[in-house]
Amino acid sequence: MSLSNLILLTGRTINQGVALEGGKTTRENVRAAAICTFDKEDFKKLDCLVGTPVKVTTDYGEVTVYSTITEEGPHPGIIFIPMGPWANMVVNPDTQSTGTPTYRGMKAQVEVVKDGKVLNAVELIGQLK
């Protein structure tokens, strides 16, 4: 199943901050930052379980992350990925001379990839070579 015409937002989370205390290459960091959070009703349309890998695609790239449901909302049509290497794969790299990429407001689509592999930070960055 897939969803299109979504708006991707990125930002920091408390869970991500806690996980980073153990290091960027830990399994805890993957579980805290390699996620895509969905509105409850949007998630139902995906017809999958929490934790199922999903591929998020924007005009700037794609990344496979774990799916989860937000505790906030409702906010249909909006997905969230915590800032970090996974989000960086799908945000607009053009800084428009500010030194900071556009981290919010990208159009995105999501596809369930039940057999997809969520890479850790080292594996993900290794793909950039």
C-alpha positions in Angstrom: 0.0 0.0 0.0 1.1 3.6 -0.6 0.2 7.2 0.2 1.0 10.2 -2.0 0.6 13.9 -1.7 1.9 14.0 1.8 3.9 16.9 3.4 7.1 15.9 5.1 8.3 17.8 8.2 11.5 17.1 10.1 12.7 18.2 13.6 14.2 17.1 16.8 12.5 14.8 19.3 13.1 14.0 23.0 13.5 10.3 22.2 16.1 11.1 19.6 18.1 13.3 22.1 18.0 10.5 24.7 19.2 7.9 22.2 22.1 10.1 21.0 23.5 10.0 24.5 24.5 6.4 23.6 26.0 7.4 20.3 24.9 7.9 16.7 25.7 4.3 15.7 23.6 2.6 18.3 20.5 0.5 17.7 18.6 2.9 20.0 19.5 5.8 17.7 18.1 3.9 14.7 14.9 3.2 16.6 14.6 6.9 17.6 15.6 8.6 14.4 15.0 6.1 11.5 11.2 6.5 11.8 8.4 8.1 9.9 5.5 9.2 12.1 2.0 9.2 10.6 -1.4 10.5 11.5 -3.6 7.7 12.9 -6.0 7.8 10.0 -3.3 8.0 7.4 -1.5 5.0 9.0 -4.7 2.9 8.7 -4.6 3.5 5.0 -1.2 1.9 4.8 -2.6 -1.4 6.1 0.5 -2.4 8.0 1.7 -2.8 11.5 3.7 -0.3 13.5 7.4 -0.9 12.9 6.9 -2.1 9.3 9.5 -0.5 7.0 8.3 2.2 4.6 10.1 3.9 1.8 9.7 7.7 1.9 10.3 9.4 -1.5 10.6 13.1 -2.3 12.0 15.0 -5.3 15.4 14.9 -3.5 15.8 11.2 -2.6 14.4 8.2 -0.9 15.0 6.4 2.4 13.6 3.3 4.1 12.6 3.9 7.8 10.3 2.3 10.4 6.6 3.3 10.5 5.0 4.6 13.6 1.8 6.5 14.7 2.0 10.0 16.3 0.5 10.5 19.7 -0.3 14.1 18.6 -2.7 15.4 16.1 -4.8 14.8 14.2 -2.8 16.1 11.3 -3.8 14.2 8.2 -1.5 14.4 5.2 1.6 15.3 7.3 4.4 12.9 8.0 7.4 13.5 10.3 11.0 12.2 10.3 13.4 13.2 13.1 16.4 15.3 11.8 19.5 13.2 11.1 21.0 11.1 8.3 17.6 9.4 7.4 15.8 12.8 7.0 18.9 14.2 5.2 18.4 11.6 2.4 15.0 13.2 1.5 15.3 16.9 2.2 16.1 19.7 -0.3 19.9 20.1 -0.1 19.8 23.6 -1.6 20.5 25.9 1.3 19.6 29.1 -0.6 22.8 30.7 0.7 21.7 30.2 4.3 23.9 27.1 5.1 20.8 25.2 6.3 18.7 22.9 4.0 14.9 23.2 3.9 13.8 20.8 6.6 10.0 21.3 6.3 7.3 21.3 3.7 8.6 18.8 1.1 6.0 16.8 -0.9 6.4 13.1 -0.2 5.0 9.7 -1.0 5.3 6.6 1.2 5.2 3.0 0.2 5.1 0.0 2.5 8.2 -2.3 1.9 7.6 -5.2 4.3 10.9 -6.8 3.2 12.8 -3.5 3.2 15.9 -3.0 5.3 16.3 0.0 7.5 20.0 0.9 7.4 21.9 2.1 10.4 23.7 5.5 10.2 27.0 4.0 9.1 25.4 1.9 6.3 23.3 4.8 5.2 26.2 7.3 5.0 28.2 4.6 3.2 25.7 4.6 0.4 26.8 8.2 -0.4 30.2 7.2 -1.6 
